[in-house]
Amino acid sequence: MSLAWGLLQYPNLKVRIYEAREKLGHDGSGVGIDRNGQEALELISPELRDYLDKAGGVPMVPSLRVTLVEAKGRGKHIADVSNSVPQRTVIRADLINQMLASLPSDVVQTGRRLSNITHLEEGQMQLSFEDGSVTAADGLVGCDGINSFVRKHIFGADVGIADAEYTPGFNTRMMIPDSEAREIFGDEYCNIRTQSGWIGPGTFCMTDFGDKGDSMQVVTCFRGEQAKDMEDTPFMWVEKDFWLERIKDHGWIGECVSKVIERQESVFAAGWRGHRPPARYCDQSSCVAGDAAWAFAPARGAGASQGIEDALMLTTVLSCVRSARDVKAAFEVYDGLRRPRRDEVADESDRALDILCGCLPGVGTDEHRLKREFADWNGFIYRYNLVDAQSRAREMMEKRVRA
Ligand SMILES: Cc1cc2nc3c(=O)[nH]c(=O)nc-3n(C[C@H](O)[C@H](O)[C@H](O)COP(=O)(O)OP(=O)(O)OC[C@H]3O[C@@H](n4cnc5c(N)ncnc54)[C@H](O)[C@@H]3O)c2cc1C
């Protein structure tokens, strides 16, 4: 939707979102949009950035507080990760609904699951949907997530690249009202509006806030040897003991998270999955963005913001297109600029999953080594210069469009 927002500012571009689901805006879990994601929204349009606040986004100050779990006790403080622009956490559905309401009603077409792509002459393509409908397009951006159909279309022949693979580990996410959070975690904890991460032996717990602060998100994960017996099970409803067993020796935070789990009607375990790096993000007239380009571990809270950066760069290159023939060049310029950036964020996110779950070889749950890891946490993500990347994209497009 960020991309549609960007492109609709250019009257020469006609934009449609084809969404498989019948209805959008149901996902109640939270997502953190960090400084770079907020900047990318702002660069697409300040109005778009405002939706983050209108959707009840809560500034996290500090952006992240990290504590090492102690089997008995409140844990050892590892780091406060501060930021000149604090991370904002928001309930996904609220942000999506804000953006959705701002788009012309014919732009988002729900219940349209893409099922076939046929390349015609001169870059034209025909898109077919499961409901039997077809449409013509000059270019297609697959923002269709981790199980992307467009990714399979681009990499179909490259075994192992198209599909996401399981990485040993599971997470569950729960939302509770502020009143319940205060009852369980206490006022002192809840008054600090931060994303609080707890590193345990092979486990990670996290809390943060959404809904203008009226809800707390509680996440718990585990990784490594403990997960081996459940490989290849991406999602399942589980007994509460599945989680309670794994966090029972986690001191104060383990007790609090256990209370949250015990009060749930049901709990799930969602497997970690990710892609292998692709050699390109585009073919003749289609490309992939967001998780469809490369879904990686959520350990740096960077996936959604990378998708928004993609949307900014696609808006930049496509705004330079003068005719349908230029779409291929736009996707190639996008590919050349976005892949190195995403590669770095993805590699570091996969490594961060081991850090957060206390199982990175050579670091583990060692307090001093963990402190070193958090000294410049996500610094490389924030320092990336989006305005400079836009200028380079425009320069490259100017040469390609003229040539
Ligand atoms: C536990 C967890 C926590 C996370 N926390 C954070 C965080 O704090 N911060 C952050 O930045 N990122 C976070 N992420 C990552 C983030 O959620 C993703 O990177 C982001 O949601 C990807 O957005 P997307 O639009 O690319 O894909 P999606 O959100 O998956 O959207 C894809 C859409 O495409 C539709 N679709 C699929 N197939 C088709 C088809 N054939 N035709 C039409 N439509 C189709 C789907 O219905 C869906 O609506 C987290 C991820 C996880 C798993």
The ligand as an SDF file (V2000), in Angstrom:
LIG
                    3D

 53 58  0  0  0  0  0  0  0  0999 V2000
    7.1120  -12.6330   14.5090 C   0  0  0  0  0  0  0  0  0  0  0  0
    7.4070  -11.5260   13.5290 C   0  0  0  0  0  0  0  0  0  0  0  0
    7.6400  -10.2490   14.0020 C   0  0  0  0  0  0  0  0  0  0  0  0
    7.9740   -9.2110   13.1190 C   0  0  0  0  0  0  0  0  0  0  0  0
    8.2120   -7.9790   13.6130 N   0  0  0  0  0  0  0  0  0  0  0  0
    8.5830   -6.9830   12.7790 C   0  0  0  0  0  0  0  0  0  0  0  0
    8.8390   -5.6640   13.2790 C   0  0  0  0  0  0  0  0  0  0  0  0
    8.7130   -5.3850   14.4700 O   0  0  0  0  0  0  0  0  0  0  0  0
    9.2380   -4.7090   12.3890 N   0  0  0  0  0  0  0  0  0  0  0  0
    9.3800   -4.9620   11.0560 C   0  0  0  0  0  0  0  0  0  0  0  0
    9.7640   -4.0530   10.2940 O   0  0  0  0  0  0  0  0  0  0  0  0
    9.1070   -6.1990   10.5570 N   0  0  0  0  0  0  0  0  0  0  0  0
    8.7160   -7.2050   11.3760 C   0  0  0  0  0  0  0  0  0  0  0  0
    8.4330   -8.4380   10.8730 N   0  0  0  0  0  0  0  0  0  0  0  0
    8.5320   -8.6500    9.4160 C   0  0  0  0  0  0  0  0  0  0  0  0
    7.2940   -8.0910    8.7260 C   0  0  0  0  0  0  0  0  0  0  0  0
    6.1320   -8.6180    9.3240 O   0  0  0  0  0  0  0  0  0  0  0  0
    7.3170   -8.4470    7.2490 C   0  0  0  0  0  0  0  0  0  0  0  0
    8.5800   -8.1440    6.7130 O   0  0  0  0  0  0  0  0  0  0  0  0
    6.2420   -7.6510    6.4900 C   0  0  0  0  0  0  0  0  0  0  0  0
    4.9670   -7.8630    7.0370 O   0  0  0  0  0  0  0  0  0  0  0  0
    6.2310   -8.0630    5.0320 C   0  0  0  0  0  0  0  0  0  0  0  0
    5.2640   -7.2890    4.3610 O   0  0  0  0  0  0  0  0  0  0  0  0
    4.8920   -7.6150    2.8620 P   0  0  0  0  0  0  0  0  0  0  0  0
    3.8920   -6.5870    2.4670 O   0  0  0  0  0  0  0  0  0  0  0  0
    6.1120   -7.8020    2.0410 O   0  0  0  0  0  0  0  0  0  0  0  0
    4.1920   -9.0630    2.9110 O   0  0  0  0  0  0  0  0  0  0  0  0
    2.8610   -9.5310    3.6540 P   0  0  0  0  0  0  0  0  0  0  0  0
    2.5700   -8.6610    4.8160 O   0  0  0  0  0  0  0  0  0  0  0  0
    3.0200  -10.9980    3.8700 O   0  0  0  0  0  0  0  0  0  0  0  0
    1.7030   -9.2780    2.5990 O   0  0  0  0  0  0  0  0  0  0  0  0
    1.5790  -10.0670    1.4540 C   0  0  0  0  0  0  0  0  0  0  0  0
    0.1680   -9.9150    0.9130 C   0  0  0  0  0  0  0  0  0  0  0  0
    0.0760  -10.5520   -0.3580 O   0  0  0  0  0  0  0  0  0  0  0  0
   -1.1500  -11.2850   -0.4180 C   0  0  0  0  0  0  0  0  0  0  0  0
   -0.9620  -12.3720   -1.3830 N   0  0  0  0  0  0  0  0  0  0  0  0
   -0.2050  -13.4910   -1.2360 C   0  0  0  0  0  0  0  0  0  0  0  0
   -0.2570  -14.2360   -2.3660 N   0  0  0  0  0  0  0  0  0  0  0  0
   -1.0370  -13.5630   -3.2450 C   0  0  0  0  0  0  0  0  0  0  0  0
   -1.4490  -13.8200   -4.5830 C   0  0  0  0  0  0  0  0  0  0  0  0
   -1.0780  -14.9150   -5.2640 N   0  0  0  0  0  0  0  0  0  0  0  0
   -2.2760  -12.9060   -5.1920 N   0  0  0  0  0  0  0  0  0  0  0  0
   -2.6700  -11.7880   -4.5330 C   0  0  0  0  0  0  0  0  0  0  0  0
   -2.3000  -11.4930   -3.2570 N   0  0  0  0  0  0  0  0  0  0  0  0
   -1.4920  -12.3770   -2.6320 C   0  0  0  0  0  0  0  0  0  0  0  0
   -1.3660  -11.7530    1.0050 C   0  0  0  0  0  0  0  0  0  0  0  0
   -2.7260  -12.0720    1.2330 O   0  0  0  0  0  0  0  0  0  0  0  0
   -0.8920  -10.5410    1.8080 C   0  0  0  0  0  0  0  0  0  0  0  0
   -1.9140   -9.6080    2.0270 O   0  0  0  0  0  0  0  0  0  0  0  0
    8.0690   -9.4750   11.7290 C   0  0  0  0  0  0  0  0  0  0  0  0
    7.8100  -10.7610   11.2390 C   0  0  0  0  0  0  0  0  0  0  0  0
    7.4750  -11.7890   12.1330 C   0  0  0  0  0  0  0  0  0  0  0  0
    7.2180  -13.1760   11.5870 C   0  0  0  0  0  0  0  0  0  0  0  0
  1  2  1  0
  2  3  1  0
  2 52  2  0
  3  4  2  0
  4  5  1  0
  4 50  1  0
  5  6  2  0
  6  7  1  0
  6 13  1  0
  7  8  2  0
  7  9  1  0
  9 10  1  0
 10 11  2  0
 10 12  1  0
 12 13  2  0
 13 14  1  0
 14 15  1  0
 14 50  1  0
 15 16  1  0
 16 17  1  0
 16 18  1  0
 18 19  1  0
 18 20  1  0
 20 21  1  0
 20 22  1  0
 22 23  1  0
 23 24  1  0
 24 25  2  0
 24 26  1  0
 24 27  1  0
 27 28  1  0
 28 29  2  0
 28 30  1  0
 28 31  1  0
 31 32  1  0
 32 33  1  0
 33 34  1  0
 33 48  1  0
 34 35  1  0
 35 36  1  0
 35 46  1  0
 36 37  1  0
 36 45  1  0
 37 38  2  0
 38 39  1  0
 39 40  1  0
 39 45  2  0
 40 41  1  0
 40 42  2  0
 42 43  1  0
 43 44  2  0
 44 45  1  0
 46 47  1  0
 46 48  1  0
 48 49  1  0
 50 51  2  0
 51 52  1  0
 52 53  1  0
M  END
$$$$
